[in-house]
Amino acid sequence: MVAAALAVALAAVLGWAGVAKLRDRTAGPAGVPLALAEVAAAVLLVVPPATRAGGALAALLGAGFTAWVARAGFRGTRRLRCGCFGGRREHPLWLVLARAAAVLVAGLVVATDLLGGWEPSGLAVLAAAVAVLALAVAALVVLVLALYRQVGVLERRLGPRAALELPHEGPPLAAPPPPLAGLRGAGSELVVFASPGCRLCHELEPGLRALARDGHALVPVREDLAPADFARWGVPGTPFLVHVVDGVVAAKGLVNTLEQAEGLVATGRARVTGAA
């Protein structure tokens, strides 16, 4: 009786979905074959000699739906237009995935039965519960991966954050810098404070050399070779950059990327231009 009721319910769902797709003139090339398969599964489900075959076809359709939704989730999609019942609204990915998984599970139950008065044993109930939990875990994995992808997309859209410039760290702005060997006090100079164990310092070196080719004189200072300079300049950590223009501190800050270093230089240039 359990499988019989489930077969009737599944037939109603698939039949409704198939007829709705056939009536939808905007359905794509795959819409008609898919709709016909759903209607065929619905008919087989309500014909007792072919009920198991209908369940197998329904399970196959559910597996296809689940794979399609999972693929969309891996690609970063968060909402989908299911179109199962003729609707045009988009639904959350987890809801569409739950529908597809429900069709898959129901089809498997009917296909493996079971219309002869079968009642589920304790082992069968446990197996079904494990299967449902496995599908739920798979759905959660898809959603987490989709969320992770969206976080990455959002970070790229926001762009790199600016260099961390704190008033009480480093030399005062709009004032002459502390004495430092190699600092000329003329033109655009970029004082680069680095330490030997700093991974970001090594990663920034190619980009800083590019800035030097653009006309910014580099004045490197290593913590292990000039600890007194670190203390005198109030360096909070590395990599720390100070943009000095014509002997005046124009910008300063901790940087992690070349984009932040370029932003720091642009900030210094803008301040000098504004002061002039």
C-alpha positions in Angstrom: 0.0 0.0 0.0 2.8 2.4 0.8 4.4 1.9 -2.7 1.0 2.1 -4.4 0.2 5.4 -2.8 3.7 6.7 -3.6 3.3 5.6 -7.2 0.0 7.5 -7.6 1.5 10.6 -6.1 4.6 10.4 -8.3 2.4 9.9 -11.4 0.4 13.0 -10.5 3.5 15.1 -10.1 5.2 13.9 -13.3 2.0 14.0 -15.3 1.4 17.6 -14.3 4.9 18.6 -15.0 4.9 16.9 -18.4 1.6 18.5 -19.5 2.8 21.9 -18.3 6.0 21.6 -20.4 4.0 20.5 -23.5 1.8 23.6 -23.1 4.8 25.9 -22.6 5.7 27.2 -26.1 8.9 28.8 -24.8 10.4 25.5 -23.8 13.7 24.7 -25.4 14.5 21.9 -27.8 14.8 19.4 -25.0 11.5 20.4 -23.5 9.3 18.2 -25.6 11.3 14.9 -25.2 11.6 15.6 -21.5 7.8 16.2 -21.2 7.0 13.1 -23.1 9.3 11.1 -20.9 7.5 12.5 -17.8 4.0 11.7 -19.2 5.2 8.2 -20.1 6.5 7.6 -16.6 3.2 8.9 -15.2 1.2 6.5 -17.3 3.4 3.5 -16.5 3.2 4.3 -12.8 -0.6 3.9 -12.7 -0.7 0.7 -14.8 0.0 -2.1 -12.2 1.9 -4.5 -14.5 4.3 -1.6 -15.5 4.5 0.3 -12.3 8.1 -0.8 -11.5 9.1 0.3 -15.0 7.5 3.6 -14.4 9.3 3.9 -11.1 12.6 3.2 -12.9 11.9 5.8 -15.5 11.0 8.3 -12.8 14.2 7.5 -10.9 16.2 8.0 -14.1 14.5 11.4 -14.6 15.1 12.4 -11.0 18.8 11.4 -11.3 19.0 13.6 -14.4 17.3 16.5 -12.7 19.6 16.2 -9.7 22.7 16.1 -11.8 21.6 19.2 -13.8 20.9 21.2 -10.6 24.2 20.1 -9.0 26.1 21.2 -12.1 24.4 24.6 -11.9 25.3 24.8 -8.3 29.0 24.0 -9.0 28.9 26.8 -11.6 27.8 29.3 -9.0 24.0 29.5 -9.7 22.0 30.3 -6.7 18.5 30.4 -8.1 16.9 28.4 -10.9 13.7 28.5 -13.0 12.5 24.9 -12.6 9.6 25.1 -15.1 8.3 21.7 -13.8 4.7 22.9 -13.4 4.6 25.7 -16.0 5.9 28.4 -13.6 8.3 31.1 -14.7 9.6 32.1 -11.3 13.1 31.4 -10.1 13.5 29.3 -6.9 16.4 28.9 -4.5 18.8 26.2 -5.7 18.3 24.1 -2.6 14.5 23.9 -3.2 14.9 22.8 -6.8 17.6 20.2 -5.7 15.2 18.9 -3.0 12.5 18.4 -5.6 14.8 16.5 -7.9 16.1 14.3 -5.1 12.5 13.6 -4.0 11.6 12.3 -7.5 14.8 10.2 -7.5 14.1 8.6 -4.1 10.4 8.0 -4.8 11.2 6.4 -8.2 13.7 4.1 -6.6 11.2 3.1 -3.9 8.5 2.3 -6.5 10.9 0.5 -8.9 12.3 -1.8 -6.2 8.9 -2.8 -4.8 6.7 -3.7 -4.2 3.1 -3.6 -5.0 2.4 -6.9 -3.4 1.5 -5.8 0.1 5.1 -5.1 0.9 5.7 -3.3 4.2 9.1 -1.7 4.9 11.3 -3.6 7.3 13.5 -2.0 9.9 16.6 -2.5 7.6 14.8 -1.0 4.6 13.7 2.1 6.6 17.3 2.5 7.8 18.6 2.2 4.3 16.1 4.8 3.1 17.0 7.1 5.9 20.7 6.8 5.0 20.0 7.5 1.4 18.0 10.6 2.2 20.8 11.8 4.6 23.3 11.2 1.8 21.3 13.3 -0.6 20.9 16.0 2.0 24.7 16.0 2.6 25.3 16.2 -1.2 22.9 19.1 -1.4 24.7 20.9 1.4 28.0 20.4 -0.3 26.6 21.9 -3.5 25.3 24.9 -1.7 28.5 25.4 0.2 30.5 25.3 -3.0 28.1 27.7 -4.6 28.4 30.1 -1.7 32.2 29.8 -1.8 32.1 30.7 -5.5 29.8 33.6 -4.9 32.1 34.9 -2.2 35.0 34.8 -4.6 33.0 36.6 -7.3 32.0 39.3 -4.8 35.6 39.8 -3.7 36.6 40.2 -7.3 33.8 42.7 -7.9 34.8 44.7 -4.8 38.4 44.9 -6.0 41.5 45.1 -3.9 41.3 46.9 -0.6 43.4 50.0 0.0 46.7 49.9 1.9 46.3 50.0 5.6 47.3 53.5 6.6 47.1 54.3 10.4 48.1 57.8 11.7 50.1 56.6 14.6 52.2 54.1 12.6 55.1 55.1 10.4 56.4 58.6 9.9 53.9 61.6 10.1 52.2 62.6 6.9 53.0 65.9 5.2 56.3 66.1 7.1 59.9 65.3 6.3 60.8 61.7 6.9 63.4 60.5 9.5 67.0 60.2 8.2 67.7 57.2 6.0 70.6 56.2 3.9 69.9 56.3 0.2 67.0 58.7 0.5 67.6 61.7 -1.8 64.7 63.9 -0.8 63.9 64.8 -4.4 61.3 63.4 -6.8 59.1 60.4 -6.1 60.7 57.8 -3.8 59.2 54.6 -2.4 60.8 53.4 0.8 60.1 49.6 1.0 60.4 48.0 4.5 60.8 44.2 4.3 61.9 41.3 6.4 63.7 38.1 5.3 60.9 35.8 6.4 58.1 37.8 4.8 56.4 35.8 2.0 54.4 38.8 0.7 57.6 40.9 0.6 59.1 38.4 -1.9 55.9 38.3 -3.9 55.8 42.1 -4.2 59.4 42.5 -5.5 58.5 42.1 -9.3 55.7 44.6 -9.0 57.9 47.1 -7.1 60.5 46.8 -9.8 57.8 47.7 -12.3 57.0 50.8 -10.2 60.7 51.7 -10.3 60.6 51.6 -14.1 57.7 54.1 -14.0 60.0 56.6 -12.3 59.6 55.9 -8.6 63.0 55.4 -6.9 63.0 52.4 -4.6 64.8 52.6 -1.3 64.8 49.1 0.2 65.2 48.6 4.0 65.6 45.1 5.5 64.7 44.5 9.1 67.6 42.2 9.8 70.2 44.7 8.3 68.7 48.0 9.6 66.6 47.4 12.8 67.4 51.0 13.9 65.7 52.4 10.8 62.6 50.2 11.5 62.4 51.7 15.0 63.1 55.2 13.9 60.4 55.1 11.1 57.9 53.4 13.4 57.3 50.5 11.1 54.5 48.2 12.4 55.2 45.2 10.2 56.1 44.2 6.7 55.7 44.8 3.8 55.4 48.5 4.7 55.7 51.2 2.1 56.3 55.0 2.5 55.8 57.2 -0.5 58.1 60.3 -0.2 57.7 63.1 -2.7 60.3 65.9 -2.8 61.4 65.1 0.8 57.8 65.0 2.3 55.9 61.9 3.4 52.9 61.7 1.0 51.5 58.3 1.9 52.3 55.2 3.9 50.8 51.9 4.8 50.9 48.1 5.0 50.3 46.5 1.6 49.7 42.9 0.5 49.3 43.2 -3.3 50.7 45.2 -6.1 47.3 46.9 -6.6 47.5 48.2 -3.0 51.1 49.5 -3.6 49.9 51.3 -6.8 46.9 52.7 -4.9 49.3 54.0 -2.2 51.4 55.7 -4.8 48.3 57.2 -6.4 47.1 58.5 -3.0 50.5 60.2 -2.4 50.5 61.8 -5.8 47.0 63.1 -5.3 47.8 64.6 -2.0 50.9 66.3 -3.4 48.8 67.7 -6.3 46.0 68.8 -4.0 48.5 70.6 -1.7 50.0 72.4 -4.6 
